[in-house]
Amino acid sequence: MSCQDTNLYHCLLNNKLESANFNQYQSAYRKGHATETALWKVLYGVCTAAYDKKVTALISSDLSAAFDTVDHVILIHRLKSDFGITSAPLTWLAPFIML
């Protein structure tokens, strides 16, 4: 699937959901899933493990600045090669990525 149409949001969404790069446990971009859904899943897992008397640990990290560490040239290349984003949509996205 190539993202050459003007409906960028749906094209990106469909490509992302079909991509092998999309983790099955990722909650974002899926209907019926949100941060709360992911939090409940983690909390349920911790509570279940504790109830079963298993050693349980939860490690959390803030990745809010992680995008700053991404090589933007590689990201643009991956958008083309792995997600099929080309033409106008790539032209629209590139200036925001390269900020």
WOSULHU-V372790 format. One line per field, one symbol per residue. ss: DSSP state (A for helix, B for strand, O for the rest). psi: psi as a letter, one per 20 degrees, with the letter a starting at -180 (. if undefined). Layout:
# WOSULHU-V372790
ss->???
psi->???
This chain:
# WOSULHU-V372790
ss->OOBOOOOAAAAAAAAAAAOOOOOOOOOOOOOOOOAAAAAAAAAAAAAAAAAOOOOOOOOOOOOOOAAAAOOAAAAAAAAAAOOOBOAAAAAAAAAAAOO
psi->ppmirimgghgggggghiqiiophiphqjppjqaghggghgggggggggghjkqppqppqqokhjhhhipohggggghhghhikpacghhhghghhhj.
